Amino acid sequence: MNTRSMLLAASILAVPAVAMAQPVNGLYIGGGLGINYLQQLKATATPSASSGKFDTELGPIVVGSVGWGFGNGLRAEIEANFRDNGLHSSSPFGGGHMSTWGVMANALYDFDIGANWIYPFVGVGVGYEAETLSGAHIGTVSADTTTKGGLGVQGIIGAAFPISGAPGLSLTAEYRFMDVLNSPSYAGTTAGTSIKIDNALHHSVLIGVRYAFNAAPPPPPPAPTPAAAPAPEPARTYLVFFDWDKATLTTRARQIIAEAAQASTRVKTTRIEANGYTDLSGTAAYNMGLSVRRADAVAAELVRDGVPKDIIYVKGYGMTHPLVPTAPGVREPQNRRVEIILK
């Protein structure tokens, strides 16, 4: 296997080596500039049958492309390219230029290696390349300026470096190997003469840019964690219920009074009202006294729970302001109550 075959095979076999891919999705354009090295050219002159090799000089390469990313790492593109290399050698070989330009269809694959600053890629291409030989001679045979074309194949290895703050824009660095699969004969300046050149092998290093039009903007910074919601403010009204015709405190009533006393220390409280009520059974005069006794019982329990006596205000309302409206004489449990109000 020769050098060009190994390079192309390596490019193809590298494609499935990594599973995760940078998702270039949709239309993109690219371009690059670099240096092209053209390997020694084997040449034969007719009719003298003199043969040998042209040495070459480094020359420029320019590449432009437009392509489409499929969102899964695969890309397809059309590329236009131009290369130019000087030729020289010792007598009887000498002088001239080899200019190469053409169009390639490339298939590429981007790899996501887990580093956001670099995305390697590989690719292969095939297309048409035209070659123009000018000024070259072998002995007395000089090539006329003539253009010949042939099938071109290439392998590509490179990497993209996304530019922070510019979604879709990346710098690129790549190496390309291209083989023009022809052995053209260039007519000489004298009738009946020609110079035949074997396959042209190109090695190129390029620096460029690529812009993907549909690149998603970087994700926004995470939203700040909301501060913990403040604890709900303690209730300012508490209801203590009584048995019928009673002013004694039940176990549950004492628990509610204790909660009210604790709440008075956690909220700004300057006044606590203990308002007593009865249901609508019995007489108004009796119930007024009963409502006061109930309010006094609650106030005394508040003091036992640590509430200052001087901020407690006691009042009885008797049968007025029932919590649940009823007909006269109805024993409604929710109306037999004391309301503790923190102010």
N, C-alpha and C positions, 0 to 999 in steps of 0.2 A: 504494500500500500504506500503510495507516494505522499508527500507532505500535504498537498491540497486535499486529498481524500481524507486524511486523518483529521484535519482541521474541520472539514465539513461534517464528518461523522460525529466528532466531539460536540459540535453545536447541536446536532439533532438529538443525540442521546442525553444531553443535559436537560432537555425540556421537562421530563417527568421527575427530575431528581428532587424537587421541592414541591410540597403539596399546596402551600398557601401562596396566594398571588395578590399583588397590588391591583386593586380594581380600577384600572383606567377604563372609563365608561363613556363611549360616544366619540365624537369627532375630536381629532387633535392634529396639530402641525408641528414640524420639527425642522431643524437645520443644524449643520455643523461645518466646521473648518478644521483642516489638519494637514498632516504630512503623509505623503504617499511614497512608498518604496517599491520600485519595479525591479523584480529579479532580472538577472542577466538574460538577455534575449539571444537564443540560438538563431543563427542566420546562415543562409546559403545564397550565393550569387550565381546567376545564370547569364551567359553560358560557361563561365570559367569554372563553375562548381566549387569555387572557394567557399569555405565554411568556417565558422568560428562563433564568437559571442560578442555582443555589444554590452559593455558596462553601462550602468545607468547612474543618474544623479537623483537625489531626493527632490521631490516636487510637491506642489500643492494638491489638495483634494477639497472639493466643495460638494456638499450633499444637502438636498432639500426634500422633505417628505410630507405627505398628508395621509392620515390613517384613521382607523376606527378601533376603539377598544371595546371588548365584549363584556367587560365587568368581571371576568373570571381569571384575569391574567393574560389571556390571549389578545393579540393585536394583529391587524393586517394593515399594510400600508403600501403606497406607491411612492417610489423614490426616483429622483433625478440626480445624476452625479456627473462630476467632471474631474479628470486627473490629467496632469501634464508632467512628463519627465524628460530631462535631457539625456542624450546618448553620447558615449565617447568610448574610445578604445585605442589601442596602439595600431600602427600600420599593419595590414592594409585596411583595417576597420576604422571608421571615424565619423564624428559629427552627428547632428540631427536631433530630432525631438520625436517622442511618441505621445500623442494626445489621445485620451480615451474619455468618451462620454456616452451616457445611455440612460435607460429606464429599467428599474427593477421592481418586481412585486415581492414584498417581504412578509414573512410570518414570524412573529416574535412572541416571547412569553416573559412576563415580569414575575419576579419572585419577591415574596414578602418574608424576610428573614427575621422579623421581629424588631428591626431597628427603623424608626421612623425617618431617619436622615438618609438612608440609602436603600435603593431597590435595584438589585442586579437584574439583568435580562440577557437572553440569548435569542438568536434568530437565524433564519436561512432565507435566501432570496434567489430568484431566477429572473432573467430578463434579456434584453438586447443591448449590446455594447458595440459602439463604433470606434475604430482605431484609425488615427491618421499618422502616417509616417512621413516625415519631411527632413531633407538634408542629409540623410544617412548614405554612406557609400561603403562598398567593399572593393578595394582596388580601383579599377576603372569603371565599375558599375555603380551608378548613383541612382537612388530611388527618386522617382518623381513624387510630388506631393499628392498622395492618394489616400482615400478613406475606404476601409474595409470593415464589415460588421460580422458579428457572430454571437452565439449564445454565451451569456455570462451567468455564473453561479457564484454565490458568496455565503460566507458564514459570519455571524456578528456576535460579539461578546461585549457587554458594556454594563453601565450602571447609571441610574438616574438619582439625582440629589434634589429633593423637593426644596423650594425656597419658602422659608417660613414667612407667613403673612401674605403670600401670593398664591391662593388656591389654584392648582392646575399647572403652575409654572415650575419647571425643573431644569437644572443643569444636567448635561449628559457627558459621559466620557466613554469612548468605545474603541474597540479594535475590529477591523474588518479584513478578511482575506477574500480576494476575488480572483477567479480564473476565467479568462476569456477563451472559450473552447473553439479556437480556430487556428489555422496555420496559413495565414494569407500570403499571397504573392503580390508584391507591389511592383508595378511596371517601372522600368528604368527610364531615365531621360533619353536613352538611345534605343532605337527600335530593336526589338529582339532581346532586350536585357530585362532582368527583374531581380528582386531580392525577396526571398521567402523568409518569413519570421515564424518561429514556433510559438506555442501558447504563451500568452502574457500572464504572469502571476503577480498580483498586487497585494501589498501589505500596507494598511492604512491605520493611523491613529488620529482620532478626531475629538474635539471639544465642541459641544453644541448646547442648544436649548430645545425644550419641548413644552408645548402648551396644550393642555386638555381643556376643551371648552366647557364640559359638563362636570368639572370637578366640584365635589361638595365642599362648602366652606368648613373650616375646622369647627369641631363641636364647641358650643359655648361653655364657659367655665361652669362648674357645678354650682347650683344655687346654694346660697348660705343656709346652713341648718337653722331652721327657725328656733328662736328661743323658746324654752319651755313655757307653756301657758301658765300664767299666774294661778295660784290656787284660788278656787272660788271663794268669794267673800262669805263668811258665815251668815246664816239667816238672821234677820233682825226681828222676826216675829215667831213666837213659839206658842203652841196651844196645849193646855193642860186640861184633861177631861175628868169629870167627877161622876160618881154614882148618884142615883136619884136621891134627892133630899139629903146629900152628904157634903161635907166640907173637908173630909179627911183625904189625905194624899195616898194614892196607890203607888205600888212599886214603879210602874211605868211613868207615873206623873213625876216622881222624884228624879228619874233618869232624864226626863225632858228638862226639868228645872236645872239640873246639873249642867246639861249642854248649854242652856241659855247663860248660866253663870260663867262658864268657860269662854263662850263667845264674846261676852262683854269685855274680856281682857284682850281679845284679838282685834276688835274693831273699836274705833273711837266712840266711846259711849259716855255721855254725861247725864243721861236720865233713863231710868227703866220704869215703864208703866206696867202695873199688874191690874188688869181690868177684869172684873168678875161678871158672870152672866148665869142665868138659869133658863130652864125650859119654860113652856107656857102653862104648866100645870101648877095649881095652887094660886094663892092671892098675890097681888102685886106687892103689898107691904111685906109679907113674909119673904117673898123671893128677893126683894131688895136687900133685906138683912142677910139672906143666905149668900147672895152674890158677893157681899162685902166680906163675909167670913171666908169664903173661898179665896178671894184675893189676898186676905191677910195670911192665910195658910201658905200661899205661894210665896208671899214676900218674906215670911219667916224662914222658909226653906232656902230662899236666895241668900239671905244673910248667913245661914249656916254654911252655905257653899262659898262664902268669902266675898259676897257683893256688899259694898258699903251701904248701910241702912239709909244714909242721907240722900242717896240718889234714886231711891225706890219710892214711887208714888202709887198709892192704892186707891182704887175707885170701884164702886159697884154700880152696875147698870140694871140689875134685876132681869125682868122679862123683856126689856127692850133690846133691839138689834139682834134678833135671833140669827144664828148662822144658817139654819135651815128653816125657812118659814113654815109654820104649821098652824092648824086650828087651835083655838084655846083648849087647854086641858091635855094636850098631847105630850107625852113624855119622850122627847127627842134627845138622845144621848149627846149629839154634837152641839146642842145648845147649852148643855151643862158644862161650862168651860171657864177658864181664865186665860186671857191673852196676855203674854209677856212681850212687850214691845221695847226693843233697844233703840234709843235715840241719842 
